[in-house]
Amino acid sequence: MQVLDNRVQVLDDREIEIIVCSSIITIIIIIIIIVRSRESNYLLKTGKQKLSLPPTFSWNCTLLRVAMKRAGGAWRGGGGARAPSQAPKRAKQENEPRLTSISRACSHLLRHSLEVNMDLAGYAEVSTLLNMPRMRELHATVKDLEEIIRDDAKGRLELVTGAMHYVAGSSSFCVMRATQGHSVAVDLDLTSKRIASRSQLKGEYIAHATTSQLLPTLMEEGIKPMGRAAVHLCQCETLEHHHRFHATATMVVAVDVQAIIDSGDAVYEAANGVVLCPEIIPWEYVSCVRFLENEL
């Protein structure tokens, strides 16, 4: 009899939980409808045609997903769940130094943007870069770019003045480009710097810095470009911390470059000394793995 009473009590609690979750879902749906209605009215008043969801909508979608999960429902929406992970990163960028923001924006434009006219070598007019919305927002100047390049130990950007360049049908004496990391099609004149032998490279090790959490994936799938045109490798004397390693790196993987060359895959050296491998590097070409001391 006691068991039966407990079962009845469990059913009552479950019913109460479903009712509460259903009420929460109803309230959230009402909030979403109100927000969407206000957004539509704003677009009608301003004459804008593109409908962009406000941040509140993304957070409401996240709450709705949690509530439906509690109620045993299925969630097949997208986009809203990414808002929490993006907020801290955006806040970090808003609080970073001005020159760092300019460097980040400039690197992104020269590596990934289709809005910037570039020649086949990846050069863009500096005047065009400075006129981009994000650069105008940061009040970027040529002096800022010169200071960024002078202080950048990684050599991610290259500024050329005094030589004639033709970009998108116009000539310019002041152009700029990213030295590597492009997702857009450019020719960095790497064919003249193709490495034929390991002896052409400096350093005891040719290494790739990453996170230790990716070790099982790397062992199974190899080292991939991951959205870039090539895998980036560093010429270094030791496998300790290096100025080219990302600050979040917790593992360094040394690669046998000569084995890659002997396999027929291409290996290049960029103007700033970064070694580039356009193809996936199989795990069998890894010669050494070192975990950095800053790993938690």
Protein Blocks (a to p, Z undefined) as FASTA:
>chain_A
ZZmmmmmmmmmmmmmmmmmmmmmmmmmmmmmmmmmmmmmmmmmmnopabdcddfklmmmm
mmmmmmmmmnopacfbehjlmmmmmmmmmmmmmmpcfklmmmmmmmmmmmmpckbccdfk
opacfklmmmpmklmmnopafklmmmmmmmmmnopaccdehiacdeehiacfbdcddfbh
iabdcdehlmmmccfbfklpgcjbdcddddfklmmmmmmnopaekhpabdcddddfbfcd
cfkbcfkbcbdcdddfklmmmnopacdddfkopacdfbacdfklpcbdcddfklZZ
